Amino acid sequence: MDQIVKFVEPGRQFAKDSIRLVRRCTKPDRKEFQKIAIATAIGFCIMGFIGFFVKLIHIPINNIIVGS
């Protein structure tokens, strides 16, 4: 019986913590949502530009290595 309790207890604790988290969560208001959306869009743009410039730099390097 002790082994069953030892096996079930972590799942029960996880469920209890999950329910507590969901009850405390609230929907963001319009202003908070706009801040999050703008920050996410800026992050996407920055990561896109970084990827573009890395690709732009590696194309000539790759041509030099392969072209030799």
N, CA, C and O atoms as a Tripos MOL2 file, in Angstrom:
@<TRIPOS>MOLECULE
protein
  272   271    68     0     0
PROTEIN
NO_CHARGES

@<TRIPOS>ATOM
      1 N           0.8290   -1.1980    0.0000 N.3       1 MET1
      2 CA          0.0000    0.0000    0.0000 C.3       1 MET1
      3 C           0.8670    1.2520    0.0000 C.2       1 MET1
      4 O           0.5330    2.2510   -0.6370 O.2       1 MET1
      5 N           1.9740    1.1880    0.7150 N.am      2 ASP2
      6 CA          2.8700    2.3450    0.8030 C.3       2 ASP2
      7 C           3.4760    2.6780   -0.5610 C.2       2 ASP2
      8 O           3.7000    3.8460   -0.8800 O.2       2 ASP2
      9 N           3.7390    1.6450   -1.3610 N.am      3 GLN3
     10 CA          4.3040    1.8750   -2.6860 C.3       3 GLN3
     11 C           3.3020    2.5700   -3.6030 C.2       3 GLN3
     12 O           3.6860    3.4040   -4.4230 O.2       3 GLN3
     13 N           2.0380    2.2350   -3.4700 N.am      4 ILE4
     14 CA          1.0050    2.8690   -4.2940 C.3       4 ILE4
     15 C           0.9060    4.3480   -3.9500 C.2       4 ILE4
     16 O           0.8260    5.1920   -4.8430 O.2       4 ILE4
     17 N           0.9110    4.6640   -2.6630 N.am      5 VAL5
     18 CA          0.8390    6.0620   -2.2280 C.3       5 VAL5
     19 C           2.0720    6.8160   -2.7110 C.2       5 VAL5
     20 O           1.9650    7.9590   -3.1560 O.2       5 VAL5
     21 N           3.2310    6.1900   -2.6290 N.am      6 LYS6
     22 CA          4.4740    6.8200   -3.0780 C.3       6 LYS6
     23 C           4.4410    7.0820   -4.5860 C.2       6 LYS6
     24 O           5.0260    8.0550   -5.0610 O.2       6 LYS6
     25 N           3.7590    6.2160   -5.3350 N.am      7 PHE7
     26 CA          3.6580    6.3710   -6.7820 C.3       7 PHE7
     27 C           2.6230    7.4250   -7.1740 C.2       7 PHE7
     28 O           2.8350    8.1560   -8.1410 O.2       7 PHE7
     29 N           1.5160    7.5180   -6.4510 N.am      8 VAL8
     30 CA          0.4010    8.3990   -6.8010 C.3       8 VAL8
     31 C           0.6090    9.8180   -6.2770 C.2       8 VAL8
     32 O           0.1150   10.7680   -6.8860 O.2       8 VAL8
     33 N           1.3140    9.9850   -5.1850 N.am      9 GLU9
     34 CA          1.4400   11.2930   -4.5250 C.3       9 GLU9
     35 C           2.0280   12.3910   -5.4190 C.2       9 GLU9
     36 O           1.4970   13.5010   -5.3950 O.2       9 GLU9
     37 N           3.0910   12.1610   -6.2090 N.am     10 PRO10
     38 CA          3.5820   13.2440   -7.0860 C.3      10 PRO10
     39 C           2.5380   13.7080   -8.1010 C.2      10 PRO10
     40 O           2.4460   14.9040   -8.3780 O.2      10 PRO10
     41 N           1.7640   12.8020   -8.6510 N.am     11 GLY11
     42 CA          0.7140   13.1800   -9.5940 C.3      11 GLY11
     43 C          -0.3770   13.9890   -8.9200 C.2      11 GLY11
     44 O          -0.8870   14.9520   -9.4910 O.2      11 GLY11
     45 N          -0.7330   13.6010   -7.7140 N.am     12 ARG12
     46 CA         -1.7550   14.3290   -6.9650 C.3      12 ARG12
     47 C          -1.2680   15.7360   -6.6330 C.2      12 ARG12
     48 O          -2.0260   16.6990   -6.7530 O.2      12 ARG12
     49 N          -0.0140   15.8600   -6.2200 N.am     13 GLN13
     50 CA          0.5530   17.1750   -5.9010 C.3      13 GLN13
     51 C           0.6300   18.0520   -7.1500 C.2      13 GLN13
     52 O           0.3510   19.2490   -7.0880 O.2      13 GLN13
     53 N           1.0070   17.4590   -8.2800 N.am     14 PHE14
     54 CA          1.0580   18.2050   -9.5370 C.3      14 PHE14
     55 C          -0.3240   18.7120   -9.9290 C.2      14 PHE14
     56 O          -0.4650   19.8590  -10.3520 O.2      14 PHE14
     57 N          -1.3420   17.8710   -9.7930 N.am     15 ALA15
     58 CA         -2.7100   18.2810  -10.1220 C.3      15 ALA15
     59 C          -3.1640   19.4170   -9.2120 C.2      15 ALA15
     60 O          -3.7960   20.3680   -9.6730 O.2      15 ALA15
     61 N          -2.8470   19.3240   -7.9340 N.am     16 LYS16
     62 CA         -3.2350   20.3690   -6.9870 C.3      16 LYS16
     63 C          -2.5500   21.6920   -7.3270 C.2      16 LYS16
     64 O          -3.1830   22.7470   -7.2980 O.2      16 LYS16
     65 N          -1.2580   21.6350   -7.6490 N.am     17 ASP17
     66 CA         -0.5270   22.8520   -8.0330 C.3      17 ASP17
     67 C          -1.0550   23.4270   -9.3430 C.2      17 ASP17
     68 O          -1.1490   24.6460   -9.4900 O.2      17 ASP17
     69 N          -1.3990   22.5650  -10.2900 N.am     18 SER18
     70 CA         -1.9240   23.0310  -11.5780 C.3      18 SER18
     71 C          -3.2640   23.7290  -11.4070 C.2      18 SER18
     72 O          -3.5030   24.7700  -12.0200 O.2      18 SER18
     73 N          -4.1330   23.1720  -10.5870 N.am     19 ILE19
     74 CA         -5.4410   23.7910  -10.3360 C.3      19 ILE19
     75 C          -5.2590   25.1480   -9.6740 C.2      19 ILE19
     76 O          -5.9470   26.1060  -10.0260 O.2      19 ILE19
     77 N          -4.3430   25.2400   -8.7210 N.am     20 ARG20
     78 CA         -4.0800   26.5170   -8.0520 C.3      20 ARG20
     79 C          -3.5730   27.5540   -9.0540 C.2      20 ARG20
     80 O          -3.9780   28.7150   -8.9960 O.2      20 ARG20
     81 N          -2.6980   27.1530   -9.9660 N.am     21 LEU21
     82 CA         -2.1700   28.0700  -10.9770 C.3      21 LEU21
     83 C          -3.2720   28.5760  -11.9020 C.2      21 LEU21
     84 O          -3.3430   29.7730  -12.1830 O.2      21 LEU21
     85 N          -4.1240   27.6830  -12.3730 N.am     22 VAL22
     86 CA         -5.1880   28.0760  -13.2990 C.3      22 VAL22
     87 C          -6.1700   29.0200  -12.6210 C.2      22 VAL22
     88 O          -6.6710   29.9470  -13.2580 O.2      22 VAL22
     89 N          -6.4510   28.8050  -11.3600 N.am     23 ARG23
     90 CA         -7.3790   29.6920  -10.6470 C.3      23 ARG23
     91 C          -6.8050   31.0880  -10.4610 C.2      23 ARG23
     92 O          -7.5630   32.0580  -10.4310 O.2      23 ARG23
     93 N          -5.4850   31.2200  -10.3360 N.am     24 ARG24
     94 CA         -4.8650   32.5310  -10.1330 C.3      24 ARG24
     95 C          -4.6490   33.2880  -11.4380 C.2      24 ARG24
     96 O          -4.4550   34.5030  -11.4210 O.2      24 ARG24
     97 N          -4.6800   32.5910  -12.5640 N.am     25 CYS25
     98 CA         -4.4340   33.2320  -13.8580 C.3      25 CYS25
     99 C          -5.5910   34.1490  -14.2380 C.2      25 CYS25
    100 O          -6.7560   33.8560  -13.9660 O.2      25 CYS25
    101 N          -5.2440   35.2590  -14.8710 N.am     26 THR26
    102 CA         -6.2590   36.1770  -15.3740 C.3      26 THR26
    103 C          -5.9240   36.5170  -16.8210 C.2      26 THR26
    104 O          -4.7740   36.4110  -17.2470 O.2      26 THR26
    105 N          -6.9370   36.9230  -17.5600 N.am     27 LYS27
    106 CA         -6.7110   37.3490  -18.9370 C.3      27 LYS27
    107 C          -6.0320   38.7070  -18.9270 C.2      27 LYS27
    108 O          -6.3540   39.5480  -18.0870 O.2      27 LYS27
    109 N          -5.1020   38.9380  -19.8380 N.am     28 PRO28
    110 CA         -4.4750   40.2640  -19.8990 C.3      28 PRO28
    111 C          -5.4620   41.2990  -20.4390 C.2      28 PRO28
    112 O          -6.3020   40.9950  -21.2860 O.2      28 PRO28
    113 N          -5.3430   42.5210  -19.9320 N.am     29 ASP29
    114 CA         -6.1820   43.5770  -20.4880 C.3      29 ASP29
    115 C          -5.5820   44.0180  -21.8250 C.2      29 ASP29
    116 O          -4.5290   43.5290  -22.2350 O.2      29 ASP29
    117 N          -6.2580   44.9360  -22.4890 N.am     30 ARG30
    118 CA         -5.8570   45.3410  -23.8400 C.3      30 ARG30
    119 C          -4.4500   45.9410  -23.8580 C.2      30 ARG30
    120 O          -3.6610   45.6430  -24.7540 O.2      30 ARG30
    121 N          -4.1360   46.7800  -22.8790 N.am     31 LYS31
    122 CA         -2.8270   47.4430  -22.8350 C.3      31 LYS31
    123 C          -1.7040   46.4210  -22.6340 C.2      31 LYS31
    124 O          -0.6750   46.4820  -23.3080 O.2      31 LYS31
    125 N          -1.9040   45.4890  -21.7120 N.am     32 GLU32
    126 CA         -0.8930   44.4660  -21.4560 C.3      32 GLU32
    127 C          -0.7130   43.5680  -22.6800 C.2      32 GLU32
    128 O           0.4100   43.1950  -23.0200 O.2      32 GLU32
    129 N          -1.8150   43.2250  -23.3390 N.am     33 PHE33
    130 CA         -1.7370   42.3890  -24.5330 C.3      33 PHE33
    131 C          -0.9580   43.0870  -25.6410 C.2      33 PHE33
    132 O          -0.1500   42.4580  -26.3240 O.2      33 PHE33
    133 N          -1.1970   44.3860  -25.8210 N.am     34 GLN34
    134 CA         -0.4750   45.1350  -26.8500 C.3      34 GLN34
    135 C           1.0170   45.1830  -26.5430 C.2      34 GLN34
    136 O           1.8360   45.0560  -27.4540 O.2      34 GLN34
    137 N           1.3860   45.3640  -25.2740 N.am     35 LYS35
    138 CA          2.8060   45.3670  -24.9010 C.3      35 LYS35
    139 C           3.4580   44.0290  -25.2380 C.2      35 LYS35
    140 O           4.5510   43.9860  -25.8030 O.2      35 LYS35
    141 N           2.7860   42.9480  -24.8900 N.am     36 ILE36
    142 CA          3.3350   41.6160  -25.1610 C.3      36 ILE36
    143 C           3.4490   41.3810  -26.6660 C.2      36 ILE36
    144 O           4.4500   40.8400  -27.1370 O.2      36 ILE36
    145 N           2.4280   41.7870  -27.4200 N.am     37 ALA37
    146 CA          2.4400   41.5900  -28.8720 C.3      37 ALA37
    147 C           3.5570   42.3960  -29.5270 C.2      37 ALA37
    148 O           4.2370   41.8940  -30.4220 O.2      37 ALA37
    149 N           3.7510   43.6340  -29.0920 N.am     38 ILE38
    150 CA          4.8110   44.4730  -29.6630 C.3      38 ILE38
    151 C           6.1840   43.9030  -29.3220 C.2      38 ILE38
    152 O           7.0650   43.8430  -30.1800 O.2      38 ILE38
    153 N           6.3690   43.4830  -28.0670 N.am     39 ALA39
    154 CA          7.6580   42.9040  -27.6730 C.3      39 ALA39
    155 C           7.9520   41.6340  -28.4700 C.2      39 ALA39
    156 O           9.0920   41.4090  -28.8760 O.2      39 ALA39
    157 N           6.9430   40.8140  -28.6940 N.am     40 THR40
    158 CA          7.1260   39.5920  -29.4760 C.3      40 THR40
    159 C           7.4690   39.9120  -30.9260 C.2      40 THR40
    160 O           8.3460   39.2770  -31.5120 O.2      40 THR40
    161 N           6.7830   40.8920  -31.5050 N.am     41 ALA41
    162 CA          7.0550   41.2830  -32.8940 C.3      41 ALA41
    163 C           8.4700   41.8350  -33.0410 C.2      41 ALA41
    164 O           9.1620   41.5190  -34.0080 O.2      41 ALA41
    165 N           8.9000   42.6540  -32.0890 N.am     42 ILE42
    166 CA         10.2660   43.1890  -32.1320 C.3      42 ILE42
    167 C          11.2770   42.0510  -32.0300 C.2      42 ILE42
    168 O          12.2850   42.0510  -32.7370 O.2      42 ILE42
    169 N          11.0150   41.0840  -31.1530 N.am     43 GLY43
    170 CA         11.9030   39.9290  -31.0240 C.3      43 GLY43
    171 C          11.9920   39.1250  -32.3080 C.2      43 GLY43
    172 O          13.0770   38.7030  -32.7080 O.2      43 GLY43
    173 N          10.8450   38.9100  -32.9600 N.am     44 PHE44
    174 CA         10.8470   38.1990  -34.2400 C.3      44 PHE44
    175 C          11.6710   38.9480  -35.2740 C.2      44 PHE44
    176 O          12.4580   38.3390  -35.9990 O.2      44 PHE44
    177 N          11.5010   40.2580  -35.3490 N.am     45 CYS45
    178 CA         12.2500   41.0580  -36.3280 C.3      45 CYS45
    179 C          13.7480   41.0020  -36.0570 C.2      45 CYS45
    180 O          14.5430   40.8360  -36.9820 O.2      45 CYS45
    181 N          14.1330   41.1390  -34.7990 N.am     46 ILE46
    182 CA         15.5600   41.0960  -34.4520 C.3      46 ILE46
    183 C          16.1530   39.7390  -34.8230 C.2      46 ILE46
    184 O          17.2240   39.6740  -35.4260 O.2      46 ILE46
    185 N          15.4620   38.6560  -34.4650 N.am     47 MET47
    186 CA         15.9800   37.3290  -34.7920 C.3      47 MET47
    187 C          16.0280   37.1110  -36.3070 C.2      47 MET47
    188 O          16.9390   36.4530  -36.8090 O.2      47 MET47
    189 N          15.0590   37.6560  -37.0310 N.am     48 GLY48
    190 CA         15.0720   37.5460  -38.4880 C.3      48 GLY48
    191 C          16.2490   38.2730  -39.1070 C.2      48 GLY48
    192 O          16.9070   37.7490  -40.0060 O.2      48 GLY48
    193 N          16.5190   39.4940  -38.6220 N.am     49 PHE49
    194 CA         17.6610   40.2450  -39.1410 C.3      49 PHE49
    195 C          18.9790   39.5620  -38.7990 C.2      49 PHE49
    196 O          19.8950   39.5430  -39.6220 O.2      49 PHE49
    197 N          19.0880   39.0060  -37.6080 N.am     50 ILE50
    198 CA         20.3140   38.2870  -37.2450 C.3      50 ILE50
    199 C          20.5110   37.1010  -38.1860 C.2      50 ILE50
    200 O          21.6110   36.8960  -38.6990 O.2      50 ILE50
    201 N          19.4640   36.3250  -38.4160 N.am     51 GLY51
    202 CA         19.5590   35.1860  -39.3290 C.3      51 GLY51
    203 C          19.9020   35.6100  -40.7430 C.2      51 GLY51
    204 O          20.6860   34.9480  -41.4230 O.2      51 GLY51
    205 N          19.3100   36.7260  -41.1920 N.am     52 PHE52
    206 CA         19.5830   37.2290  -42.5350 C.3      52 PHE52
    207 C          21.0490   37.6240  -42.6750 C.2      52 PHE52
    208 O          21.6940   37.2680  -43.6610 O.2      52 PHE52
    209 N          21.5810   38.3580  -41.6950 N.am     53 PHE53
    210 CA         22.9710   38.8010  -41.7900 C.3      53 PHE53
    211 C          23.9480   37.6380  -41.6570 C.2      53 PHE53
    212 O          24.9910   37.6370  -42.3100 O.2      53 PHE53
    213 N          23.6350   36.6630  -40.8330 N.am     54 VAL54
    214 CA         24.5030   35.4810  -40.7420 C.3      54 VAL54
    215 C          24.5260   34.7590  -42.0860 C.2      54 VAL54
    216 O          25.5880   34.3580  -42.5620 O.2      54 VAL54
    217 N          23.3630   34.5970  -42.6890 N.am     55 LYS55
    218 CA         23.2960   33.9510  -44.0070 C.3      55 LYS55
    219 C          24.0410   34.7810  -45.0520 C.2      55 LYS55
    220 O          24.7460   34.2340  -45.8990 O.2      55 LYS55
    221 N          23.8810   36.1020  -44.9880 N.am     56 LEU56
    222 CA         24.5400   37.0050  -45.9260 C.3      56 LEU56
    223 C          26.0620   36.9050  -45.8120 C.2      56 LEU56
    224 O          26.7630   36.9710  -46.8220 O.2      56 LEU56
    225 N          26.5650   36.7500  -44.6150 N.am     57 ILE57
    226 CA         28.0100   36.6380  -44.3990 C.3      57 ILE57
    227 C          28.5130   35.2590  -44.8390 C.2      57 ILE57
    228 O          29.6140   35.1540  -45.3800 O.2      57 ILE57
    229 N          27.7310   34.2070  -44.6170 N.am     58 HIS58
    230 CA         28.2070   32.8610  -44.9210 C.3      58 HIS58
    231 C          28.1660   32.5180  -46.4070 C.2      58 HIS58
    232 O          28.8820   31.6130  -46.8340 O.2      58 HIS58
    233 N          27.3670   33.1970  -47.1970 N.am     59 ILE59
    234 CA         27.3130   32.8990  -48.6360 C.3      59 ILE59
    235 C          28.6660   33.1630  -49.3050 C.2      59 ILE59
    236 O          29.1660   32.2790  -50.0000 O.2      59 ILE59
    237 N          29.2870   34.3500  -49.1260 N.am     60 PRO60
    238 CA         30.6010   34.5430  -49.7570 C.3      60 PRO60
    239 C          31.6830   33.6250  -49.1850 C.2      60 PRO60
    240 O          32.5520   33.1540  -49.9190 O.2      60 PRO60
    241 N          31.6310   33.3760  -47.8950 N.am     61 ILE61
    242 CA         32.6280   32.4810  -47.2910 C.3      61 ILE61
    243 C          32.4860   31.0840  -47.8820 C.2      61 ILE61
    244 O          33.4870   30.4400  -48.1970 O.2      61 ILE61
    245 N          31.2690   30.6180  -48.0340 N.am     62 ASN62
    246 CA         31.0280   29.2970  -48.6060 C.3      62 ASN62
    247 C          31.4850   29.2460  -50.0600 C.2      62 ASN62
    248 O          32.0470   28.2380  -50.4890 O.2      62 ASN62
    249 N          31.2560   30.3080  -50.8250 N.am     63 ASN63
    250 CA         31.7000   30.3370  -52.2190 C.3      63 ASN63
    251 C          33.2200   30.3110  -52.3120 C.2      63 ASN63
    252 O          33.7690   29.6810  -53.2160 O.2      63 ASN63
    253 N          33.9080   30.9810  -51.3990 N.am     64 ILE64
    254 CA         35.3750   30.9630  -51.4020 C.3      64 ILE64
    255 C          35.8840   29.5590  -51.1000 C.2      64 ILE64
    256 O          36.8080   29.0770  -51.7540 O.2      64 ILE64
    257 N          35.2870   28.9070  -50.1170 N.am     65 ILE65
    258 CA         35.7400   27.5680  -49.7190 C.3      65 ILE65
    259 C          35.4280   26.5460  -50.8160 C.2      65 ILE65
    260 O          36.2970   25.7550  -51.1830 O.2      65 ILE65
    261 N          34.2210   26.5530  -51.3330 N.am     66 VAL66
    262 CA         33.8100   25.5620  -52.3280 C.3      66 VAL66
    263 C          34.4010   25.8930  -53.6970 C.2      66 VAL66
    264 O          34.7180   24.9850  -54.4660 O.2      66 VAL66
    265 N          34.5510   27.1740  -54.0110 N.am     67 GLY67
    266 CA         35.0580   27.5850  -55.3160 C.3      67 GLY67
    267 C          36.5300   27.2860  -55.5130 C.2      67 GLY67
    268 O          37.0050   27.2680  -56.6490 O.2      67 GLY67
    269 N          37.2600   27.0530  -54.4440 N.am     68 SER68
    270 CA         38.7070   26.8280  -54.5740 C.3      68 SER68
    271 C          39.0300   25.5150  -55.1880 C.2      68 SER68
    272 O          40.2040   25.1870  -55.3610 O.2      68 SER68
@<TRIPOS>BOND
     1     1     2 1
     2     2     3 1
     3     3     4 2
     4     3     5 am
     5     5     6 1
     6     6     7 1
     7     7     8 2
     8     7     9 am
     9     9    10 1
    10    10    11 1
    11    11    12 2
    12    11    13 am
    13    13    14 1
    14    14    15 1
    15    15    16 2
    16    15    17 am
    17    17    18 1
    18    18    19 1
    19    19    20 2
    20    19    21 am
    21    21    22 1
    22    22    23 1
    23    23    24 2
    24    23    25 am
    25    25    26 1
    26    26    27 1
    27    27    28 2
    28    27    29 am
    29    29    30 1
    30    30    31 1
    31    31    32 2
    32    31    33 am
    33    33    34 1
    34    34    35 1
    35    35    36 2
    36    35    37 am
    37    37    38 1
    38    38    39 1
    39    39    40 2
    40    39    41 am
    41    41    42 1
    42    42    43 1
    43    43    44 2
    44    43    45 am
    45    45    46 1
    46    46    47 1
    47    47    48 2
    48    47    49 am
    49    49    50 1
    50    50    51 1
    51    51    52 2
    52    51    53 am
    53    53    54 1
    54    54    55 1
    55    55    56 2
    56    55    57 am
    57    57    58 1
    58    58    59 1
    59    59    60 2
    60    59    61 am
    61    61    62 1
    62    62    63 1
    63    63    64 2
    64    63    65 am
    65    65    66 1
    66    66    67 1
    67    67    68 2
    68    67    69 am
    69    69    70 1
    70    70    71 1
    71    71    72 2
    72    71    73 am
    73    73    74 1
    74    74    75 1
    75    75    76 2
    76    75    77 am
    77    77    78 1
    78    78    79 1
    79    79    80 2
    80    79    81 am
    81    81    82 1
    82    82    83 1
    83    83    84 2
    84    83    85 am
    85    85    86 1
    86    86    87 1
    87    87    88 2
    88    87    89 am
    89    89    90 1
    90    90    91 1
    91    91    92 2
    92    91    93 am
    93    93    94 1
    94    94    95 1
    95    95    96 2
    96    95    97 am
    97    97    98 1
    98    98    99 1
    99    99   100 2
   100    99   101 am
   101   101   102 1
   102   102   103 1
   103   103   104 2
   104   103   105 am
   105   105   106 1
   106   106   107 1
   107   107   108 2
   108   107   109 am
   109   109   110 1
   110   110   111 1
   111   111   112 2
   112   111   113 am
   113   113   114 1
   114   114   115 1
   115   115   116 2
   116   115   117 am
   117   117   118 1
   118   118   119 1
   119   119   120 2
   120   119   121 am
   121   121   122 1
   122   122   123 1
   123   123   124 2
   124   123   125 am
   125   125   126 1
   126   126   127 1
   127   127   128 2
   128   127   129 am
   129   129   130 1
   130   130   131 1
   131   131   132 2
   132   131   133 am
   133   133   134 1
   134   134   135 1
   135   135   136 2
   136   135   137 am
   137   137   138 1
   138   138   139 1
   139   139   140 2
   140   139   141 am
   141   141   142 1
   142   142   143 1
   143   143   144 2
   144   143   145 am
   145   145   146 1
   146   146   147 1
   147   147   148 2
   148   147   149 am
   149   149   150 1
   150   150   151 1
   151   151   152 2
   152   151   153 am
   153   153   154 1
   154   154   155 1
   155   155   156 2
   156   155   157 am
   157   157   158 1
   158   158   159 1
   159   159   160 2
   160   159   161 am
   161   161   162 1
   162   162   163 1
   163   163   164 2
   164   163   165 am
   165   165   166 1
   166   166   167 1
   167   167   168 2
   168   167   169 am
   169   169   170 1
   170   170   171 1
   171   171   172 2
   172   171   173 am
   173   173   174 1
   174   174   175 1
   175   175   176 2
   176   175   177 am
   177   177   178 1
   178   178   179 1
   179   179   180 2
   180   179   181 am
   181   181   182 1
   182   182   183 1
   183   183   184 2
   184   183   185 am
   185   185   186 1
   186   186   187 1
   187   187   188 2
   188   187   189 am
   189   189   190 1
   190   190   191 1
   191   191   192 2
   192   191   193 am
   193   193   194 1
   194   194   195 1
   195   195   196 2
   196   195   197 am
   197   197   198 1
   198   198   199 1
   199   199   200 2
   200   199   201 am
   201   201   202 1
   202   202   203 1
   203   203   204 2
   204   203   205 am
   205   205   206 1
   206   206   207 1
   207   207   208 2
   208   207   209 am
   209   209   210 1
   210   210   211 1
   211   211   212 2
   212   211   213 am
   213   213   214 1
   214   214   215 1
   215   215   216 2
   216   215   217 am
   217   217   218 1
   218   218   219 1
   219   219   220 2
   220   219   221 am
   221   221   222 1
   222   222   223 1
   223   223   224 2
   224   223   225 am
   225   225   226 1
   226   226   227 1
   227   227   228 2
   228   227   229 am
   229   229   230 1
   230   230   231 1
   231   231   232 2
   232   231   233 am
   233   233   234 1
   234   234   235 1
   235   235   236 2
   236   235   237 am
   237   237   238 1
   238   238   239 1
   239   239   240 2
   240   239   241 am
   241   241   242 1
   242   242   243 1
   243   243   244 2
   244   243   245 am
   245   245   246 1
   246   246   247 1
   247   247   248 2
   248   247   249 am
   249   249   250 1
   250   250   251 1
   251   251   252 2
   252   251   253 am
   253   253   254 1
   254   254   255 1
   255   255   256 2
   256   255   257 am
   257   257   258 1
   258   258   259 1
   259   259   260 2
   260   259   261 am
   261   261   262 1
   262   262   263 1
   263   263   264 2
   264   263   265 am
   265   265   266 1
   266   266   267 1
   267   267   268 2
   268   267   269 am
   269   269   270 1
   270   270   271 1
   271   271   272 2
@<TRIPOS>SUBSTRUCTURE
     1 MET1         2 RESIDUE 1 A MET
     2 ASP2         6 RESIDUE 1 A ASP
     3 GLN3        10 RESIDUE 1 A GLN
     4 ILE4        14 RESIDUE 1 A ILE
     5 VAL5        18 RESIDUE 1 A VAL
     6 LYS6        22 RESIDUE 1 A LYS
     7 PHE7        26 RESIDUE 1 A PHE
     8 VAL8        30 RESIDUE 1 A VAL
     9 GLU9        34 RESIDUE 1 A GLU
    10 PRO10       38 RESIDUE 1 A PRO
    11 GLY11       42 RESIDUE 1 A GLY
    12 ARG12       46 RESIDUE 1 A ARG
    13 GLN13       50 RESIDUE 1 A GLN
    14 PHE14       54 RESIDUE 1 A PHE
    15 ALA15       58 RESIDUE 1 A ALA
    16 LYS16       62 RESIDUE 1 A LYS
    17 ASP17       66 RESIDUE 1 A ASP
    18 SER18       70 RESIDUE 1 A SER
    19 ILE19       74 RESIDUE 1 A ILE
    20 ARG20       78 RESIDUE 1 A ARG
    21 LEU21       82 RESIDUE 1 A LEU
    22 VAL22       86 RESIDUE 1 A VAL
    23 ARG23       90 RESIDUE 1 A ARG
    24 ARG24       94 RESIDUE 1 A ARG
    25 CYS25       98 RESIDUE 1 A CYS
    26 THR26      102 RESIDUE 1 A THR
    27 LYS27      106 RESIDUE 1 A LYS
    28 PRO28      110 RESIDUE 1 A PRO
    29 ASP29      114 RESIDUE 1 A ASP
    30 ARG30      118 RESIDUE 1 A ARG
    31 LYS31      122 RESIDUE 1 A LYS
    32 GLU32      126 RESIDUE 1 A GLU
    33 PHE33      130 RESIDUE 1 A PHE
    34 GLN34      134 RESIDUE 1 A GLN
    35 LYS35      138 RESIDUE 1 A LYS
    36 ILE36      142 RESIDUE 1 A ILE
    37 ALA37      146 RESIDUE 1 A ALA
    38 ILE38      150 RESIDUE 1 A ILE
    39 ALA39      154 RESIDUE 1 A ALA
    40 THR40      158 RESIDUE 1 A THR
    41 ALA41      162 RESIDUE 1 A ALA
    42 ILE42      166 RESIDUE 1 A ILE
    43 GLY43      170 RESIDUE 1 A GLY
    44 PHE44      174 RESIDUE 1 A PHE
    45 CYS45      178 RESIDUE 1 A CYS
    46 ILE46      182 RESIDUE 1 A ILE
    47 MET47      186 RESIDUE 1 A MET
    48 GLY48      190 RESIDUE 1 A GLY
    49 PHE49      194 RESIDUE 1 A PHE
    50 ILE50      198 RESIDUE 1 A ILE
    51 GLY51      202 RESIDUE 1 A GLY
    52 PHE52      206 RESIDUE 1 A PHE
    53 PHE53      210 RESIDUE 1 A PHE
    54 VAL54      214 RESIDUE 1 A VAL
    55 LYS55      218 RESIDUE 1 A LYS
    56 LEU56      222 RESIDUE 1 A LEU
    57 ILE57      226 RESIDUE 1 A ILE
    58 HIS58      230 RESIDUE 1 A HIS
    59 ILE59      234 RESIDUE 1 A ILE
    60 PRO60      238 RESIDUE 1 A PRO
    61 ILE61      242 RESIDUE 1 A ILE
    62 ASN62      246 RESIDUE 1 A ASN
    63 ASN63      250 RESIDUE 1 A ASN
    64 ILE64      254 RESIDUE 1 A ILE
    65 ILE65      258 RESIDUE 1 A ILE
    66 VAL66      262 RESIDUE 1 A VAL
    67 GLY67      266 RESIDUE 1 A GLY
    68 SER68      270 RESIDUE 1 A SER
